[in-house]
Amino acid sequence: MSDMLSAAVSALDSYGTGMQVIAHNVANINTDEFQASRIHYGDMPNGGVRVEDIRQDTAAGDMGAGRTLEAESAEEARTASNVQIERELTEAMTTEQAYTANAAVARTYEDMLGTVIDMVV
């Protein structure tokens, strides 16, 4: 596998994982005490992208949009999810663009390889 294709495939895999993290966060936006996860990417020696780590965002949740949590006692008090839909949508759009760009690299590689094979045969 060429370096170009290898870099694109590693990026596609990493950004796919990123979309899974975003989807998990959005799915739990109304889950009390849920802490969002944040993905951190790193560079690979071949120019690709890899997932360095996935960490929990420990920032306090915001009740937002009129949400209220009523408790009869202090022991029952809960905190809201810290997922911010604006942040998740921004991350999703950025990740989608990066995924699309790397998919185009893989398609271009395939097209170039097909042209070379046609020239040889």
VENKA-V310913 format. One record per residue. SS is DSSP state (A for helix, B for strand, O for the rest). OMEGA is omega as a letter, one per 20 degrees, with the letter a starting at -180 (NA if undefined). D_LAST is the distance of its C-alpha to the last C-alpha in whole Angstrom. Layout:
# VENKA-V310913
[[SS	OMEGA	D_LAST] [SS	OMEGA	D_LAST]]
This chain:
# VENKA-V310913
[[O	a	21] [O	r	21] [A	a	24] [A	a	24] [A	r	23] [A	r	25] [A	a	28] [A	a	27] [A	r	27] [A	r	31] [A	r	32] [A	r	31] [A	a	33] [A	a	36] [A	r	36] [A	r	36] [A	r	39] [A	r	41] [A	r	41] [A	r	42] [A	r	45] [A	a	46] [A	r	46] [A	r	48] [A	a	50] [A	a	51] [A	a	51] [O	a	54] [O	a	56] [O	r	59] [O	a	59] [O	r	62] [O	r	62] [O	r	58] [O	a	57] [O	r	53] [B	r	51] [B	a	49] [B	r	45] [B	a	45] [B	r	41] [B	r	40] [B	r	37] [O	a	35] [O	a	34] [O	a	31] [O	a	32] [O	a	32] [B	r	35] [B	r	37] [B	r	40] [B	r	43] [B	r	45] [B	a	47] [B	r	51] [B	r	53] [O	a	55] [O	r	59] [O	a	60] [O	r	63] [O	r	62] [O	a	63] [O	r	65] [O	r	64] [O	r	64] [O	r	67] [O	r	66] [O	r	69] [O	a	70] [O	r	73] [O	r	75] [O	r	78] [O	a	79] [A	a	77] [A	a	75] [A	a	74] [O	a	72] [O	r	68] [O	r	66] [O	r	63] [O	r	60] [O	r	59] [O	r	55] [O	a	55] [A	r	53] [A	r	53] [A	a	51] [A	r	49] [A	r	48] [A	r	47] [A	a	45] [A	r	43] [A	r	42] [A	a	41] [A	r	39] [A	a	37] [A	r	36] [A	r	35] [A	a	33] [A	r	32] [A	a	30] [A	r	29] [A	r	27] [A	r	26] [A	r	24] [A	r	23] [A	r	21] [A	r	20] [A	r	18] [A	r	16] [A	a	15] [A	r	14] [A	r	12] [A	r	11] [A	r	10] [A	r	9] [A	r	6] [A	a	5] [A	a	6] [A	a	4] [O	NA	0]]
